[in-house]
Each structure stands twice: as C-alpha cells, then as structure tokens.
Amino acid sequence: MGTERDQTNNSTRSSLRLAPNVEDLEEHKSKLPRQFVNFTFYRARPEWRMLDDGAKCQSKQGFIETVENFRRQLLIHTYSTVGLRTSADFMIWRIGSDLEPMQEMTGRLNQTAMAKYLEATQSFLSMTKRSMYIEEGCPEHAEDRVHIVPGQSDYLFVCPLLRTREWYSRPQEQRHEMLDENVRIGSKYRSVKLHTTYSFGLDDQEFVVAFETNSPSDFLDLIQELRETKASCFTLRDTPMFTCRQRTLAECLDALG
C-alpha cells in the first residue's frame, strides 16, 4: 500500500554487504543511528465504567504521571480511537533509541491501578533505517528530509504491511519502478505525510506504515489510488487499519467514560 523504498537507498544497499571487519561494521553503524518505534493500542474493560468518579480520577492520574516520567527518554504521542474502532480506545506512539525504556515504561504502567482495567489489544514494533524523529523545537536539527517532528497533525492512520514472497523474487529494478509509481501518486497529496518503519524479524509484519494528515478525505483518496498500482498486487496483508485522532493522554482517558 505505502512505499517502503528507503529514502537513503545507497546506505541501505551498503548495509546488506558483509563488513570486512568489526571496526568497519561499527563505523557503518555509527553512520546509521536507528530508532525503535512502537504503536500500542489499549481498550478499557467494562469494569472501568462501573468505578466511581473518585477512583477513576485517581487511577487516571497515576497512569498519566507514569507516562510523563518517560518523556525525557522517549518521544511519546497519544491518540484517541474511541468511536472509531471497537478493538481499541486509545493508542500510545513511542519512539526511542533503545528498547529498554519502552519495556520499563510498560512495566511501570502495568503496576498502576488503572492497569487492572486496561488491555493492550494490538502492538506494532519496528525500527527506522536511520535517526529519523526529533522533538519539536530541537535545537540540533531543523525539520528537513532527514529529521521529522512527529505528531504534528490531527489524524494518524496506522497499519502493518506484509509483502508476498513473490515481491522479493522480482529484480530490484522492477520493485523500484513499481514503488516510484507510489511515490508519484503520493506527491499529489501534500497534506499527507508518510512514515515507513521496518519490522523484519522484530514483529509479525515487515513494515509499519503510518500516515499523518489534517485531511482524512485526502488520505482516503490517496489509499484508493494506491490500491490500483502494480505494487499493490504484491501486498499480502495491510490490515488492521487504525484511524487515530491526536489527543492528550488526559483527554484519551476521559473519553473512556
């Protein structure tokens, strides 16, 4: 559906070659710092709505404080999916250079009072091919083709992507040609920003594609056009698709009822 063609093709190709020694490998890694990306979707259990307002307020505050404590280690954005899917009520988008803070954060959340009333219904883990995401107002990098400030739009559309085995048997030139068609179509929809991250060996999917936009109608038209491309014929799976609306975590939890 989306294009997984790396924006740094030359770096990608070189990463597939065997490094002649450890020093060369470490030097190569230092030139391509990567980030872990995680999208976790949560649903409130029915028991949550049976609590009195005081217990809800206290539980929500503990959950929010736990998330806030990890903002120095992770880029964190939150989205509400209430009324948009029955399988999830909100989503936490986390980005970091290491998996440890993500696991520690999840462990801490599991210890909160609210954890008894939440279940994680879906989680997608992936990586960038380079250091791609930065915080808003980061003094070290201006937002450009290399560095992206995530969470700048009202809507985020997230889905896993899995290609057929036949796709990988095609010559690289053919695949690039088909993906170039996707790029041409995507360039018509300037209001939609594509984030492609990679899950090979990390999760069930091969890619996680996420689209940021303030115009859901533009996103719908983009996806409809992409369905008609040659590359789309080699898509094995690109569901479930989640429509997420950016909200503060407090707003997400208040919407649970």
C-alpha positions as CSV (number, residue, x, y, z in Angstrom):
1,M,0.0,0.0,0.0
2,G,2.6,2.6,1.1
3,T,6.1,2.7,-0.3
4,E,8.7,1.1,1.7
5,R,11.5,2.3,-0.5
6,D,14.2,3.7,1.7
7,Q,14.9,7.4,1.4
8,T,18.6,6.5,1.7
9,N,18.9,3.7,-0.9
10,N,22.7,3.9,-1.1
11,S,23.0,3.4,2.7
12,T,20.5,0.6,2.6
13,R,22.4,-1.3,-0.2
14,S,25.7,-0.9,1.6
15,S,24.1,-2.3,4.8
16,L,23.4,-5.5,3.0
17,R,27.1,-6.2,2.4
18,L,29.2,-8.1,4.9
19,A,31.6,-5.7,6.7
20,P,35.2,-6.9,6.3
21,N,36.0,-6.5,10.0
22,V,34.4,-5.4,13.3
23,E,35.9,-1.9,13.0
24,D,34.2,-1.3,9.6
25,L,30.9,-2.7,11.0
26,E,31.0,-0.4,14.0
27,E,31.8,2.6,11.8
28,H,28.9,1.8,9.5
29,K,26.5,1.5,12.4
30,S,27.6,4.9,13.7
31,K,26.7,6.5,10.4
32,L,23.2,5.0,10.5
33,P,21.8,5.5,14.0
34,R,18.4,3.9,14.2
35,Q,15.3,4.3,16.4
36,F,12.8,1.9,17.7
37,V,9.1,2.7,17.1
38,N,6.2,1.2,18.9
39,F,2.4,1.7,18.5
40,T,0.4,0.2,21.3
41,F,-3.4,0.2,21.3
42,Y,-5.4,-0.1,24.5
43,R,-9.0,-0.9,25.3
44,A,-10.8,-0.3,28.6
45,R,-12.5,-3.3,30.2
46,P,-16.2,-2.9,31.0
47,E,-15.4,-2.9,34.8
48,W,-13.8,0.5,34.3
49,R,-17.2,2.2,33.7
50,M,-18.5,0.8,37.0
51,L,-16.0,2.6,39.1
52,D,-17.0,5.7,41.0
53,D,-15.6,9.1,39.8
54,G,-13.1,9.4,42.6
55,A,-11.5,6.0,41.9
56,K,-11.4,6.8,38.1
57,C,-9.7,10.2,38.7
58,Q,-7.0,8.7,41.0
59,S,-6.3,5.8,38.6
60,K,-6.1,8.1,35.6
61,Q,-3.7,10.5,37.4
62,G,-1.3,7.7,38.3
63,F,-1.3,6.4,34.7
64,I,-0.7,9.9,33.3
65,E,2.2,10.6,35.7
66,T,3.9,7.3,34.8
67,V,3.8,8.2,31.1
68,E,5.1,11.7,31.8
69,N,8.1,10.3,33.7
70,F,9.4,8.7,30.4
71,R,9.2,11.8,28.2
72,R,12.9,12.5,28.7
73,Q,13.8,9.1,27.4
74,L,11.2,8.7,24.7
75,L,9.2,10.7,22.2
76,I,5.6,10.0,23.1
77,H,2.4,10.9,21.3
78,T,-1.1,9.8,22.3
79,Y,-4.2,9.3,20.2
80,S,-7.9,8.5,20.8
81,T,-9.6,5.8,18.9
82,V,-12.9,6.0,20.8
83,G,-15.9,5.6,18.5
84,L,-13.6,4.7,15.6
85,R,-12.8,1.1,16.3
86,T,-14.3,-1.4,18.8
87,S,-11.0,-3.1,19.4
88,A,-9.2,0.0,20.8
89,D,-9.9,3.2,22.7
90,F,-6.6,4.9,22.6
91,M,-3.0,4.5,21.3
92,I,0.4,5.5,22.6
93,W,3.1,6.1,19.9
94,R,6.6,5.7,21.4
95,I,10.0,6.4,19.7
96,G,13.4,5.8,21.2
97,S,17.0,4.8,20.6
98,D,16.7,1.8,22.9
99,L,14.1,-0.8,23.8
100,E,14.8,-0.7,27.5
101,P,12.9,2.5,28.2
102,M,9.9,1.1,26.4
103,Q,9.9,-2.1,28.3
104,E,10.5,-0.2,31.6
105,M,7.6,2.2,30.8
106,T,5.3,-0.7,30.1
107,G,6.3,-2.5,33.3
108,R,5.6,0.7,35.3
109,L,2.2,1.1,33.6
110,N,1.4,-2.5,34.4
111,Q,1.9,-1.6,38.1
112,T,-0.6,1.3,38.1
113,A,-4.1,1.0,39.5
114,M,-5.5,1.6,36.0
115,A,-3.8,-1.4,34.5
116,K,-6.4,-3.6,36.0
117,Y,-9.0,-2.0,33.7
118,L,-7.0,-1.8,30.5
119,E,-5.8,-4.4,28.0
120,A,-3.4,-3.9,25.2
121,T,-5.2,-5.2,22.1
122,Q,-2.5,-4.5,19.4
123,S,1.1,-3.6,19.4
124,F,3.4,-3.0,16.4
125,L,7.2,-2.8,16.9
126,S,9.5,-1.5,14.2
127,M,12.7,0.4,13.5
128,T,13.8,3.3,11.3
129,K,16.6,2.9,8.9
130,R,18.3,6.0,10.4
131,S,17.7,8.5,13.1
132,M,14.5,10.0,11.7
133,Y,12.5,11.5,14.5
134,I,13.2,14.5,16.7
135,E,11.4,16.6,19.3
136,E,9.6,19.8,18.4
137,G,11.9,22.7,18.9
138,C,15.0,20.5,18.9
139,P,18.0,23.0,18.7
140,E,20.3,20.4,17.0
141,H,18.3,19.8,13.9
142,A,15.8,21.7,11.8
143,E,12.9,19.7,10.4
144,D,14.0,18.6,6.9
145,R,14.1,15.5,4.7
146,V,16.2,13.6,7.2
147,H,14.7,14.6,10.6
148,I,10.9,14.7,11.2
149,V,8.9,16.1,14.0
150,P,6.2,13.5,14.6
151,G,2.7,14.2,15.9
152,Q,2.1,17.5,14.0
153,S,-1.3,16.5,12.5
154,D,-4.7,15.9,13.9
155,Y,-5.0,12.4,12.5
156,L,-2.7,9.4,12.3
157,F,-3.6,6.3,10.3
158,V,-1.6,3.2,11.2
159,C,-1.4,-0.3,9.7
160,P,1.0,-3.2,9.4
161,L,2.2,-4.2,5.9
162,L,3.3,-7.6,4.7
163,R,4.5,-8.3,1.1
164,T,4.2,-11.5,-0.8
165,R,7.2,-13.8,-1.3
166,E,6.9,-13.2,-5.0
167,W,7.6,-9.5,-4.4
168,Y,11.1,-10.3,-3.1
169,S,11.8,-12.6,-6.1
170,R,11.4,-9.7,-8.5
171,P,14.5,-7.9,-9.6
172,Q,15.3,-4.8,-7.5
173,E,14.9,-2.6,-10.6
174,Q,11.3,-3.8,-11.1
175,R,10.4,-3.2,-7.5
176,H,11.9,0.3,-7.5
177,E,10.0,1.1,-10.7
178,M,6.7,0.0,-9.1
179,L,7.5,1.9,-5.9
180,D,8.3,5.0,-7.9
181,E,4.7,4.9,-9.1
182,N,3.5,5.0,-5.5
183,V,5.8,8.0,-4.9
184,R,4.3,9.9,-7.8
185,I,0.8,9.3,-6.5
186,G,1.8,10.3,-3.0
187,S,3.3,13.5,-4.3
188,K,-0.1,14.6,-5.3
189,Y,-1.3,14.6,-1.7
190,R,0.9,17.1,0.0
191,S,-1.3,17.2,3.1
192,V,-0.4,13.5,3.9
193,K,3.0,12.7,5.5
194,L,4.1,9.1,5.2
195,H,6.2,7.3,7.9
196,T,7.6,3.9,6.9
197,T,9.4,1.9,9.5
198,Y,10.8,-1.7,9.3
199,S,9.8,-4.8,11.3
200,F,11.8,-7.6,9.6
201,G,12.5,-10.2,12.4
202,L,11.1,-7.9,15.1
203,D,7.3,-8.5,14.6
204,D,4.8,-10.3,12.5
205,Q,4.6,-7.6,9.8
206,E,7.5,-6.5,7.6
207,F,6.7,-2.8,7.7
208,V,4.6,-0.4,9.7
209,V,3.2,2.4,7.7
210,A,1.7,5.5,9.4
211,F,0.2,8.5,7.7
212,E,-0.2,11.9,9.3
213,T,-2.7,14.4,8.0
214,N,-5.3,17.0,8.9
215,S,-7.4,15.9,6.0
216,P,-8.9,12.4,6.3
217,S,-10.5,12.8,2.9
218,D,-7.1,13.3,1.2
219,F,-5.9,10.2,2.9
220,L,-8.9,8.2,1.7
221,D,-8.3,9.3,-1.9
222,L,-4.6,8.5,-1.7
223,I,-5.2,5.0,-0.5
224,Q,-7.8,4.4,-3.2
225,E,-5.3,5.4,-5.9
226,L,-2.6,3.3,-4.3
227,R,-4.9,0.2,-4.5
228,E,-4.7,0.5,-8.3
229,T,-0.9,0.4,-8.5
230,K,1.2,-2.5,-9.6
231,A,2.9,-2.8,-6.2
232,S,-0.4,-3.3,-4.6
233,C,-0.7,-6.6,-6.3
234,F,2.1,-7.9,-4.1
235,T,0.6,-6.8,-0.8
236,L,-0.2,-9.9,1.3
237,R,-1.7,-8.0,4.2
238,D,-2.2,-4.4,5.2
239,T,-4.8,-4.7,8.0
240,P,-5.9,-3.9,10.6
241,M,-6.1,-0.2,9.8
242,F,-6.4,2.2,12.7
243,T,-7.8,5.7,12.5
244,C,-6.3,7.7,15.4
245,R,-7.2,11.3,16.4
246,Q,-4.5,13.1,18.3
247,R,-5.4,14.0,21.9
248,T,-3.6,14.5,25.2
249,L,-3.4,11.4,27.3
250,A,-5.8,13.0,29.8
251,E,-8.3,13.5,27.0
252,C,-7.9,10.0,25.8
253,L,-8.6,8.6,29.3
254,D,-11.5,10.9,29.9
255,A,-13.2,9.6,26.8
256,L,-13.2,6.1,28.3
257,G,-16.2,7.1,30.3
